[in-house]
Each structure stands twice: as C-alpha cells, then as structure tokens.
Amino acid sequence: MSIKSEFSPNKENETNRNTKRRVVLLPLKTKKRGYIMGGSSSGGNGGTPPRPRCEGPFRFIVLTNNLQIWNFVNVGDTVYINTLNNPNLPKLEVRIKGNDLLIGLVSANYTGVLLTCIEEGWNYEGEVNRKDGDLNNPEIEVKIWGW
C-alpha cells in the first residue's frame, strides 16, 4: 500500500508571485476520514501464519530430467502426488495413475504448501493440463485438487 503526502493550496488563500499574501497549504482529506499521513506500522501481534488453501486447484510445470517422458505422457492423463519421505529433503513426485509412471517432481514454489497439507491428511489427484516443448525440452503442466 502506498501512502502519499500530498498538499493542495487553499483556493481562498492562493497567491501569485507578484503579491505578498501568504499561501496556506492544507493536507488533502481522504474519502473515508482523516488526513493522509505517512508512516508505517508492523500491525498485528504475530499470531499464527495463515493456513494454506489445501483444496486447490494447484497448477504447475513438472520438474523433469527424463527427456523420454515426452513420449509417454498425454494431455488428460490422470496423475497423483506421491511423497518421498527423505528427512533431509522431502520431495513430491508426480506420477501417472494406473501405471505409476514417474513424470517428475512438484515445482519448489508448491512443495512447501502441499507438504503441509499432506501432513494434515490431504491427498492430491489431477490431470496433465498442457504438454509443450519437445523431446529435448519437455514442459508438462499439471492441475491437481485436494481431497
């Protein structure tokens, strides 16, 4: 939120450079109430962080280093999320439902949220939403929902 300190000359006290009348600058009033003021506030008392929306949908590009995956994945394939419980670095795999083919990993910007939700008991399924790129640079997007 940007706060501006703006001032406007009072029409009744406006002056030009040739007169010696005094110009009075008054702060602009906001539409709601009071005057626009500068400053900041930390606000709140810390409390608990907001709970993620676990139901989704979540849409992301799957991280993969298997270039052959391009030949085996199709738009509309049903996928699910599988958790690898490595204590040092937990990972979330995206697999095709039915044959358990590993497509790749959940992108880092969704891993934390999904891990929190999975620890609370959520499961995730979805589908391959988009397949772009080519055999040398596959880009597979999935869309998943929690239940």
C-alpha positions as CSV (number, residue, x, y, z in Angstrom):
1,M,0.0,0.0,0.0
2,S,1.5,3.3,-1.0
3,I,0.8,6.3,1.2
4,K,1.3,9.8,-0.3
5,S,1.7,13.0,1.5
6,E,0.1,15.5,-0.9
7,F,-0.8,19.1,-0.3
8,S,-3.1,21.4,-2.1
9,P,-3.3,25.2,-1.9
10,N,-6.4,26.5,-0.3
11,K,-8.3,28.3,-3.0
12,E,-9.2,31.3,-0.8
13,N,-5.5,31.9,0.2
14,E,-4.0,31.3,-3.2
15,T,-1.4,33.8,-4.3
16,N,0.6,34.7,-7.3
17,R,4.3,35.7,-7.2
18,N,3.5,39.5,-7.6
19,T,1.6,39.8,-4.3
20,K,2.8,39.5,-0.7
21,R,-0.2,37.4,0.5
22,R,0.6,34.3,2.4
23,V,-0.2,30.9,0.9
24,V,-1.6,28.3,3.3
25,L,-1.2,24.6,2.3
26,L,-3.7,22.3,3.8
27,P,-3.5,18.5,3.7
28,L,-5.9,16.7,1.4
29,K,-8.7,14.8,3.1
30,T,-9.3,11.2,2.2
31,K,-12.7,10.0,1.1
32,K,-13.1,7.8,4.2
33,R,-11.9,10.0,7.1
34,G,-9.0,11.9,8.4
35,Y,-5.9,13.1,6.7
36,I,-3.4,11.2,4.6
37,M,-0.4,10.6,6.8
38,G,3.0,9.0,6.3
39,G,4.5,6.3,8.5
40,S,4.3,2.6,8.9
41,S,3.1,0.0,11.4
42,S,4.1,-3.5,12.0
43,G,0.5,-4.3,12.8
44,G,-0.8,-7.5,14.3
45,N,0.6,-9.5,17.2
46,G,2.5,-12.1,15.3
47,G,0.0,-14.9,15.8
48,T,0.0,-17.9,13.6
49,P,0.6,-17.8,9.9
50,P,-2.4,-18.1,7.6
51,R,-3.4,-21.7,6.8
52,P,-2.9,-22.7,3.1
53,R,-5.9,-23.5,1.0
54,C,-5.3,-27.2,0.6
55,E,-8.3,-28.0,-1.7
56,G,-6.6,-26.3,-4.7
57,P,-6.6,-26.3,-7.6
58,F,-2.8,-26.1,-8.0
59,R,-1.4,-25.7,-11.5
60,F,2.4,-26.0,-12.1
61,I,5.1,-27.2,-14.5
62,V,6.5,-30.6,-13.5
63,L,10.3,-30.6,-13.0
64,T,11.8,-33.5,-15.0
65,N,15.1,-34.5,-16.3
66,N,13.8,-37.6,-18.2
67,L,13.6,-36.4,-21.8
68,Q,11.9,-39.7,-22.8
69,I,8.8,-38.8,-20.7
70,W,7.6,-36.7,-23.6
71,N,6.7,-40.0,-25.5
72,F,4.7,-41.4,-22.6
73,V,2.6,-38.5,-21.2
74,N,-0.5,-37.2,-22.9
75,V,-2.9,-34.3,-22.1
76,G,-5.7,-35.6,-20.0
77,D,-3.7,-38.4,-18.2
78,T,-4.8,-38.7,-14.6
79,V,-1.9,-38.0,-12.1
80,Y,-1.4,-38.2,-8.4
81,I,1.1,-36.9,-5.9
82,N,3.4,-39.3,-4.2
83,T,5.5,-38.3,-1.2
84,L,9.1,-39.3,-0.8
85,N,9.9,-39.1,2.9
86,N,13.5,-38.2,2.9
87,P,14.1,-36.5,6.2
88,N,16.8,-34.2,4.8
89,L,14.9,-33.2,1.6
90,P,11.3,-34.4,1.2
91,K,10.1,-34.5,-2.4
92,L,6.7,-34.7,-4.0
93,E,6.6,-36.9,-7.2
94,V,4.0,-36.5,-9.9
95,R,3.0,-40.0,-11.2
96,I,0.5,-41.2,-13.7
97,K,-2.3,-43.1,-12.1
98,G,-2.7,-46.7,-13.2
99,N,0.9,-47.4,-14.3
100,D,2.7,-45.3,-11.6
101,L,5.0,-43.8,-14.3
102,L,7.1,-41.1,-12.7
103,I,6.7,-37.8,-14.7
104,G,8.8,-35.6,-12.4
105,L,8.7,-33.5,-9.2
106,V,6.4,-30.8,-8.0
107,S,7.9,-27.4,-8.5
108,A,9.6,-25.8,-5.5
109,N,7.0,-23.0,-5.1
110,Y,4.3,-25.5,-4.3
111,T,6.3,-28.1,-2.4
112,G,6.0,-26.4,1.0
113,V,2.3,-25.8,0.8
114,L,1.5,-29.3,-0.5
115,L,3.7,-30.9,2.2
116,T,1.9,-29.1,4.9
117,C,-1.5,-30.1,3.5
118,I,-0.4,-33.8,3.0
119,E,0.8,-33.9,6.7
120,E,-2.7,-32.7,7.6
121,G,-4.2,-35.7,5.7
122,W,-4.9,-34.3,2.2
123,N,-4.4,-36.4,-0.9
124,Y,-4.0,-35.0,-4.4
125,E,-5.1,-36.1,-7.9
126,G,-5.4,-34.2,-11.1
127,E,-4.6,-34.4,-14.8
128,V,-2.0,-33.4,-17.3
129,N,-3.3,-30.0,-18.4
130,R,-0.8,-29.0,-21.0
131,K,2.2,-30.5,-22.9
132,D,4.5,-28.1,-24.6
133,G,8.1,-28.0,-25.8
134,D,9.6,-31.1,-27.5
135,L,11.6,-34.2,-26.8
136,N,14.7,-32.2,-25.9
137,N,12.8,-29.7,-23.7
138,P,9.6,-31.1,-22.4
139,E,7.2,-28.8,-20.5
140,I,4.4,-30.7,-18.8
141,E,1.8,-28.7,-16.8
142,V,-0.5,-30.5,-14.4
143,K,-3.5,-29.3,-12.4
144,I,-4.3,-31.0,-9.2
145,W,-7.1,-30.9,-6.5
146,G,-7.0,-31.9,-2.9
147,W,-9.5,-34.3,-1.2
